[in-house]
Amino acid sequence: MGMEILANAPLAQVVAQTQEFGPERDQAMAGPFGLFVTVFLVVVTVLLVRGMNKHVRRLNERVAREAAEARAADGGQDDPARA
């Protein structure tokens, strides 16, 4: 009898009947805790990106300053190894 029902029913009904798993919708909602976790992760990510951008900017300035000091200490002569 079970096969008769499956043979005559539309595909959507068969799928809906055979795949009943997981909690109901009202039990599966994330709620305020899920929202808090999501917002927390977004804020932490934004702060990490901003901090890393500041660090890289300072690093680039320091490298440029050290390169300028090295050229000045060299007397402004070009390094033959670079050519």
All heavy atoms as an XYZ file, in Angstrom:
626
protein
N       0.824     -1.197      0.000
C       0.000      0.000      0.000
C       0.868      1.261      0.000
O       0.519      2.242     -0.602
C      -0.926     -0.028      1.212
C      -1.812      1.171      1.281
S      -2.999      0.963      2.576
C      -3.949      2.381      2.306
N       2.001      1.232      0.663
C       2.892      2.380      0.711
C       3.419      2.761     -0.651
O       3.584      3.919     -0.976
N       3.719      1.774     -1.487
C       4.239      2.043     -2.823
C       3.165      2.643     -3.719
O       3.473      3.433     -4.591
C       4.793      0.758     -3.447
C       6.036      0.244     -2.730
S       7.356      1.468     -2.665
C       7.890      1.420     -4.347
N       1.903      2.277     -3.513
C       0.802      2.860     -4.301
C       0.714      4.360     -4.049
O       0.553      5.137     -4.970
C      -0.540      2.222     -3.911
C      -0.814      0.891     -4.489
C      -2.133      0.360     -3.978
O      -2.912      1.117     -3.371
O      -2.370     -0.826     -4.179
N       0.825      4.732     -2.809
C       0.738      6.152     -2.454
C       1.895      6.910     -3.088
O       1.707      7.983     -3.649
C       0.744      6.330     -0.921
C      -0.519      5.723     -0.325
C       0.852      7.795     -0.546
C      -0.537      5.688      1.172
N       3.072      6.348     -3.036
C       4.230      7.012     -3.620
C       4.128      7.083     -5.133
O       4.569      8.051     -5.746
C       5.522      6.305     -3.211
C       5.882      6.360     -1.736
C       7.156      5.586     -1.480
C       6.017      7.784     -1.257
N       3.555      6.102     -5.760
C       3.456      6.084     -7.222
C       2.438      7.096     -7.724
O       2.607      7.666     -8.806
C       3.096      4.691     -7.701
N       1.385      7.348     -6.989
C       0.315      8.238     -7.439
C       0.474      9.671     -6.948
O      -0.204     10.562     -7.431
C      -1.047      7.704     -6.986
C      -1.380      6.378     -7.644
O      -0.942      6.128     -8.771
N      -2.113      5.545     -6.960
N       1.336      9.920     -5.998
C       1.476     11.259     -5.412
C       2.451     12.098     -6.235
O       3.394     11.578     -6.829
C       1.978     11.146     -3.985
N       2.222     13.401     -6.279
C       3.191     14.280     -6.942
C       4.531     14.238     -6.209
O       4.612     13.918     -5.021
C       2.571     15.674     -6.833
C       1.150     15.453     -6.480
C       1.056     14.123     -5.824
N       5.591     14.571     -6.928
C       6.947     14.485     -6.382
C       7.127     15.356     -5.143
O       7.771     14.958     -4.174
C       7.963     14.873     -7.454
C       9.417     14.774     -7.049
C       9.774     13.344     -6.706
C      10.313     15.296     -8.135
N       6.566     16.543     -5.139
C       6.728     17.454     -3.993
C       6.140     16.858     -2.725
O       6.715     16.987     -1.642
C       6.078     18.792     -4.291
N       5.014     16.175     -2.848
C       4.404     15.558     -1.666
C       5.247     14.393     -1.174
O       5.397     14.175      0.021
C       2.987     15.094     -1.973
C       1.997     16.219     -2.108
C       0.602     15.705     -2.430
O       0.439     14.545     -2.772
N      -0.378     16.575     -2.322
N       5.805     13.635     -2.097
C       6.635     12.500     -1.710
C       7.861     12.991     -0.964
O       8.230     12.451      0.082
C       7.042     11.666     -2.946
C       8.071     10.613     -2.572
C       5.821     11.043     -3.582
N       8.509     14.032     -1.484
C       9.694     14.576     -0.830
C       9.335     15.120      0.542
O      10.058     14.911      1.515
C      10.358     15.655     -1.720
C      11.447     16.370     -0.964
C      10.898     15.019     -2.992
N       8.216     15.816      0.639
C       7.810     16.388      1.921
C       7.505     15.293      2.941
O       7.783     15.452      4.126
C       6.601     17.285      1.730
N       6.950     14.183      2.491
C       6.617     13.104      3.418
C       7.841     12.311      3.833
O       7.925     11.839      4.954
C       5.598     12.164      2.775
C       4.231     12.759      2.627
C       3.279     11.836      1.865
O       3.689     10.772      1.413
N       2.047     12.258      1.724
N       8.791     12.141      2.939
C       9.929     11.285      3.248
C      11.052     12.015      3.963
O      11.899     11.379      4.561
C      10.491     10.651      1.962
O      10.876     11.681      1.069
C       9.480      9.749      1.315
N      11.093     13.327      3.905
C      12.201     14.069      4.515
C      11.722     14.882      5.714
O      11.866     16.090      5.759
C      12.852     14.989      3.497
C      13.568     14.247      2.408
C      14.337     15.183      1.501
O      14.302     16.390      1.678
N      15.027     14.642      0.540
N      11.198     14.219      6.681
C      10.781     14.893      7.907
C      11.879     14.679      8.950
O      11.955     13.634      9.582
C       9.455     14.339      8.392
C       8.303     14.657      7.463
C       7.000     14.078      7.961
O       6.940     13.640      9.125
O       6.054     14.075      7.177
N      12.745     15.661      9.081
C      13.826     15.565     10.053
C      14.085     16.943     10.628
O      13.708     17.953     10.056
C      15.103     15.007      9.421
C      15.590     15.796      8.240
C      16.454     16.854      8.405
C      15.174     15.480      6.961
C      16.892     17.589      7.320
C      15.612     16.209      5.874
C      16.467     17.262      6.051
N      14.748     16.991     11.749
C      15.080     18.256     12.380
C      13.943     18.793     13.220
O      12.814     18.317     13.169
N      14.238     19.806     14.021
C      13.210     20.397     14.883
C      12.229     21.238     14.077
O      12.474     21.592     12.927
C      14.019     21.267     15.841
C      15.253     21.603     15.079
C      15.539     20.422     14.203
N      11.135     21.554     14.697
C      10.143     22.437     14.072
C      10.728     23.837     13.929
O      11.698     24.187     14.576
C       8.873     22.476     14.919
C       8.167     21.148     15.040
C       7.631     20.658     13.703
O       7.139     21.487     12.913
O       7.725     19.447     13.446
N      10.099     24.670     13.100
C      10.620     26.012     12.827
C      10.700     26.857     14.104
O      11.669     27.573     14.308
C       9.759     26.711     11.786
C      10.251     28.105     11.472
C       9.559     28.671     10.256
N       9.809     30.076     10.075
C      10.937     30.597      9.626
N      11.936     29.811      9.327
N      11.073     31.895      9.489
N       9.706     26.796     14.958
C       9.738     27.632     16.167
C      10.816     27.167     17.153
O      11.288     27.934     17.971
C       8.375     27.671     16.844
C       7.886     26.294     17.263
O       8.424     25.299     16.752
O       6.956     26.226     18.088
N      11.245     25.934     17.060
C      12.302     25.445     17.934
C      13.692     25.706     17.348
O      14.679     25.668     18.065
C      12.146     23.946     18.160
C      10.882     23.592     18.894
C      10.670     22.094     18.922
O      11.308     21.365     18.181
N       9.768     21.653     19.783
N      13.778     25.978     16.043
C      15.070     26.105     15.380
C      15.506     27.561     15.206
O      16.555     27.807     14.645
C      15.006     25.436     14.010
N      14.739     28.498     15.673
C      15.097     29.910     15.522
C      16.313     30.222     16.393
O      16.447     29.728     17.498
C      13.931     30.809     15.929
C      12.666     30.561     15.135
S      12.623     31.395     13.573
C      12.609     33.067     14.056
N      17.199     31.056     15.872
C      18.424     31.368     16.592
C      18.160     32.247     17.812
O      18.772     32.068     18.852
C      19.411     32.058     15.659
N      17.311     33.209     17.672
C      16.984     34.058     18.798
C      18.005     35.147     19.039
O      18.894     35.394     18.224
N      17.911     35.814     20.174
C      18.799     36.926     20.475
C      20.259     36.510     20.648
O      21.158     37.281     20.336
C      18.252     37.514     21.774
C      17.158     36.649     22.216
C      16.885     35.632     21.181
N      20.494     35.302     21.111
C      21.886     34.868     21.300
C      22.595     34.746     19.956
O      23.752     35.144     19.813
C      21.947     33.543     22.054
C      23.349     33.082     22.317
C      24.148     33.765     23.227
C      23.882     32.007     21.640
C      25.450     33.356     23.464
C      25.176     31.601     21.866
C      25.968     32.267     22.784
N      21.921     34.224     18.956
C      22.496     34.128     17.616
C      22.790     35.494     17.035
O      23.823     35.698     16.385
N      21.894     36.443     17.260
C      22.115     37.810     16.798
C      23.329     38.415     17.500
O      24.173     39.051     16.861
C      20.880     38.675     17.057
C      21.012     40.149     16.698
C      21.193     40.317     15.200
C      19.797     40.912     17.179
N      23.450     38.199     18.789
C      24.583     38.719     19.546
C      25.900     38.161     19.024
O      26.864     38.900     18.832
C      24.424     38.398     21.036
C      25.656     38.698     21.841
C      25.990     40.008     22.152
C      26.491     37.681     22.272
C      27.134     40.296     22.886
C      27.633     37.948     23.001
C      27.946     39.255     23.302
N      25.947     36.862     18.792
C      27.175     36.227     18.296
C      27.543     36.780     16.929
O      28.706     37.101     16.663
C      27.017     34.690     18.266
C      28.162     34.032     17.515
C      26.916     34.141     19.674
N      26.560     36.930     16.053
C      26.815     37.442     14.708
C      27.335     38.875     14.760
O      28.331     39.209     14.100
C      25.540     37.373     13.862
O      25.074     36.023     13.842
C      25.789     37.846     12.447
N      26.690     39.731     15.527
C      27.117     41.129     15.635
C      28.506     41.203     16.265
O      29.360     41.985     15.826
C      26.083     41.957     16.439
C      26.613     43.330     16.781
C      24.780     42.062     15.662
N      28.742     40.386     17.269
C      30.061     40.363     17.920
C      31.155     39.986     16.922
O      32.201     40.632     16.874
C      30.038     39.381     19.095
C      31.365     39.209     19.762
C      31.855     40.191     20.608
C      32.134     38.072     19.550
C      33.084     40.050     21.235
C      33.358     37.917     20.159
C      33.838     38.911     21.007
N      30.926     38.963     16.124
C      31.924     38.545     15.138
C      32.165     39.618     14.083
O      33.304     39.836     13.667
C      31.498     37.237     14.475
C      31.569     36.002     15.367
C      30.979     34.797     14.652
C      32.992     35.727     15.794
N      31.123     40.308     13.663
C      31.287     41.375     12.675
C      32.110     42.521     13.271
O      33.032     43.036     12.628
C      29.917     41.873     12.179
C      30.040     43.165     11.391
C      29.245     40.806     11.328
N      31.800     42.918     14.495
C      32.525     44.022     15.138
C      33.996     43.655     15.345
O      34.890     44.462     15.062
C      31.850     44.409     16.479
C      32.723     45.340     17.294
C      30.496     45.047     16.218
N      34.251     42.446     15.814
C      35.635     42.021     16.033
C      36.395     41.992     14.712
O      37.554     42.428     14.643
C      35.668     40.643     16.737
C      37.045     40.022     16.692
C      35.201     40.792     18.170
N      35.759     41.523     13.659
C      36.418     41.475     12.345
C      36.751     42.875     11.853
O      37.862     43.118     11.354
C      35.524     40.752     11.327
O      35.236     39.439     11.819
C      36.190     40.658      9.973
N      35.826     43.810     11.993
C      36.072     45.181     11.562
C      37.231     45.790     12.359
O      38.113     46.440     11.784
C      34.791     46.034     11.702
C      35.086     47.518     11.556
C      33.756     45.595     10.677
N      37.250     45.569     13.656
C      38.330     46.117     14.474
C      39.679     45.493     14.119
O      40.698     46.194     14.086
C      38.016     45.916     15.956
C      36.854     46.739     16.495
C      36.559     46.365     17.944
C      37.117     48.223     16.354
N      39.700     44.202     13.841
C      40.951     43.559     13.447
C      41.466     44.097     12.116
O      42.667     44.333     11.956
C      40.765     42.049     13.353
C      40.723     41.310     14.685
C      40.322     39.853     14.465
C      42.047     41.386     15.386
N      40.590     44.311     11.166
C      40.997     44.841      9.863
C      41.531     46.260     10.017
O      42.565     46.614      9.428
C      39.821     44.782      8.861
C      40.119     45.576      7.612
C      39.511     43.343      8.506
N      40.853     47.082     10.804
C      41.329     48.455     11.010
C      42.700     48.469     11.683
O      43.589     49.228     11.303
C      40.329     49.240     11.852
C      39.060     49.588     11.088
C      38.110     50.394     11.907
N      38.732     51.654     12.293
C      38.272     52.439     13.240
N      37.193     52.119     13.908
N      38.886     53.565     13.527
N      42.878     47.627     12.699
C      44.164     47.563     13.394
C      45.281     47.091     12.480
O      46.396     47.620     12.527
N      45.001     46.112     11.643
C      46.027     45.619     10.734
C      46.375     46.672      9.686
O      47.529     46.817      9.308
C      45.546     44.329     10.049
C      46.607     43.675      9.205
S      48.163     43.329     10.058
C      47.652     42.119     11.224
N      45.382     47.420      9.215
C      45.667     48.497      8.259
C      46.587     49.546      8.877
O      47.521     50.023      8.226
C      44.381     49.150      7.772
C      43.681     48.308      6.732
O      44.283     47.475      6.077
N      42.392     48.533      6.580
N      46.340     49.907     10.131
C      47.213     50.873     10.808
C      48.620     50.321     10.944
O      49.603     51.031     10.733
C      46.658     51.209     12.198
C      45.435     52.078     12.175
C      44.950     52.351     13.586
C      43.665     53.136     13.590
N      43.180     53.373     14.958
N      48.731     49.058     11.294
C      50.044     48.444     11.469
C      50.820     48.419     10.148
O      52.001     48.769     10.115
C      49.873     47.022     11.992
C      51.152     46.287     12.159
N      52.043     46.562     13.163
C      51.703     45.289     11.429
C      53.079     45.767     13.048
N      52.904     44.974     11.988
N      50.164     48.037      9.068
C      50.828     47.981      7.766
C      51.230     49.378      7.303
O      52.309     49.572      6.745
C      49.929     47.273      6.732
C      50.459     47.437      5.321
C      49.782     45.805      7.074
N      50.387     50.364      7.556
C      50.715     51.739      7.164
C      51.970     52.220      7.904
O      52.874     52.810      7.308
C      49.530     52.654      7.464
C      49.662     54.028      6.868
C      48.412     54.877      7.087
N      47.219     54.194      6.637
C      46.156     53.923      7.420
N      46.162     54.286      8.685
N      45.104     53.314      6.934
N      52.032     51.959      9.221
C      53.224     52.362      9.988
C      54.457     51.606      9.531
O      55.557     52.154      9.479
C      52.990     52.120     11.478
C      52.085     53.145     12.121
C      52.081     52.953     13.612
N      51.654     51.600     13.933
C      50.725     51.296     14.825
N      50.139     52.238     15.512
N      50.388     50.041     15.050
N      54.287     50.340      9.195
C      55.410     49.538      8.723
C      55.943     50.080      7.402
O      57.159     50.203      7.221
C      54.981     48.085      8.564
C      56.065     47.099      8.153
C      57.110     47.005      9.253
C      55.445     45.746      7.877
N      55.054     50.438      6.482
C      55.479     51.008      5.198
C      56.229     52.324      5.400
O      57.240     52.580      4.731
C      54.286     51.225      4.275
C      53.738     49.926      3.716
O      54.439     48.928      3.681
N      52.495     49.954      3.293
N      55.741     53.165      6.307
C      56.416     54.438      6.582
C      57.802     54.190      7.174
O      58.768     54.871      6.815
C      55.578     55.284      7.531
C      54.295     55.804      6.910
C      53.368     56.447      7.932
O      53.714     56.464      9.141
O      52.306     56.930      7.517
N      57.916     53.210      8.067
C      59.208     52.912      8.686
C      60.197     52.371      7.659
O      61.374     52.762      7.653
C      59.034     51.904      9.817
C      60.312     51.738     10.639
C      60.130     50.773     11.763
N      60.381     49.445     11.219
C      59.981     48.312     11.796
N      59.290     48.351     12.906
N      60.263     47.162     11.252
N      59.738     51.507      6.779
C      60.621     50.954      5.747
C      61.089     52.059      4.808
O      62.273     52.122      4.444
C      59.906     49.819      4.974
C      60.676     49.436      3.720
C      59.710     48.614      5.869
N      60.195     52.965      4.431
C      60.577     54.067      3.551
C      61.572     54.993      4.250
O      62.541     55.454      3.632
C      59.340     54.843      3.120
N      61.358     55.257      5.538
C      62.266     56.114      6.294
C      63.645     55.467      6.419
O      64.671     56.120      6.229
C      61.681     56.401      7.681
C      62.511     57.386      8.500
C      61.891     57.679      9.862
N      61.822     56.473     10.671
C      60.683     55.916     11.112
N      59.523     56.454     10.820
N      60.714     54.813     11.841
N      63.694     54.175      6.709
C      64.971     53.488      6.831
C      65.700     53.435      5.488
O      66.927     53.551      5.441
C      64.762     52.084      7.381
C      64.390     52.070      8.856
C      64.075     50.686      9.383
O      64.102     49.725      8.574
O      63.803     50.570     10.579
N      64.968     53.281      4.399
C      65.597     53.271      3.078
C      66.180     54.645      2.760
O      67.284     54.752      2.204
C      64.591     52.857      2.011
N      65.458     55.715      3.129
C      65.965     57.068      2.899
C      67.207     57.325      3.748
O      68.172     57.939      3.285
C      64.886     58.088      3.213
N      67.212     56.851      4.997
C      68.383     57.017      5.867
C      69.578     56.236      5.314
O      70.714     56.703      5.373
C      68.052     56.558      7.277
C      67.101     57.463      8.024
C      66.658     56.884      9.358
O      67.064     55.737      9.690
O      65.901     57.560     10.062
N      69.320     55.069      4.763
C      70.410     54.268      4.212
C      71.004     54.948      2.982
O      72.229     54.942      2.791
C      69.909     52.875      3.855
N      70.161     55.553      2.159
C      70.661     56.274      0.990
C      71.463     57.503      1.425
O      72.493     57.821      0.832
C      69.499     56.702      0.093
C      69.006     55.611     -0.820
C      68.060     56.171     -1.854
N      66.939     56.880     -1.239
C      65.718     56.383     -1.078
N      65.461     55.180     -1.513
N      64.774     57.085     -0.512
N      70.991     58.187      2.457
C      71.695     59.370      2.940
C      73.040     58.968      3.561
O      74.043     59.670      3.394
C      70.845     60.111      3.962
N      73.096     57.871      4.266
C      74.339     57.413      4.882
C      75.333     56.924      3.829
O      76.540     57.002      4.015
C      74.054     56.298      5.880
N      74.802     56.465      2.716
C      75.648     55.965      1.627
C      76.241     57.123      0.832
O      77.098     56.916     -0.012
C      74.803     55.056      0.718
C      75.643     54.281     -0.265
O      76.835     54.073      0.015
O      75.096     53.888     -1.311
N      75.824     58.306      1.108
C      76.329     59.486      0.419
C      75.600     59.769     -0.884
O      76.085     60.506     -1.722
N      74.442     59.159     -1.037
C      73.656     59.419     -2.238
C      74.144     58.658     -3.451
O      73.636     58.840     -4.542
N      75.143     57.797     -3.282
C      75.644     57.027     -4.422
C      74.743     55.828     -4.658
O      74.235     55.217     -3.733
C      77.066     56.547     -4.154
C      78.053     57.677     -3.991
C      79.429     57.137     -3.621
O      79.594     55.966     -3.390
N      80.388     58.041     -3.547
N      74.570     55.513     -5.932
C      73.761     54.353     -6.261
C      74.538     53.076     -5.974
O      75.749     53.021     -6.132
C      73.361     54.377     -7.740
C      72.337     55.463     -8.033
O      71.608     55.812     -7.101
O      72.281     55.932     -9.178
N      73.842     52.096     -5.571
C      74.447     50.793     -5.294
C      74.667     50.064     -6.606
O      73.733     49.860     -7.365
C      73.516     49.992     -4.378
C      74.144     48.718     -3.867
O      75.350     48.521     -4.110
O      73.422     47.938     -3.225
N      75.913     49.691     -6.937
C      76.157     49.015     -8.215
C      75.461     47.657     -8.293
O      75.181     47.176     -9.376
C      77.670     48.842     -8.261
C      78.215     49.264     -6.971
C      77.119     49.912     -6.186
N      75.181     47.045     -7.163
C      74.510     45.745     -7.188
C      73.061     45.890     -7.648
O      72.464     44.937     -8.132
C      74.566     45.117     -5.808
N      72.459     47.039     -7.492
C      71.065     47.263     -7.896
C      70.947     47.416     -9.404
O      69.899     47.134     -9.952
C      70.501     48.517     -7.236
C      70.174     48.349     -5.793
C      69.484     49.589     -5.325
N      68.898     49.362     -4.017
C      68.158     50.220     -3.399
N      67.898     51.380     -3.948
N      67.661     49.953     -2.216
N      71.965     47.869    -10.057
C      71.886     48.133    -11.500
C      71.936     46.898    -12.297
O      71.530     45.921    -12.354
C      73.056     48.998    -11.935
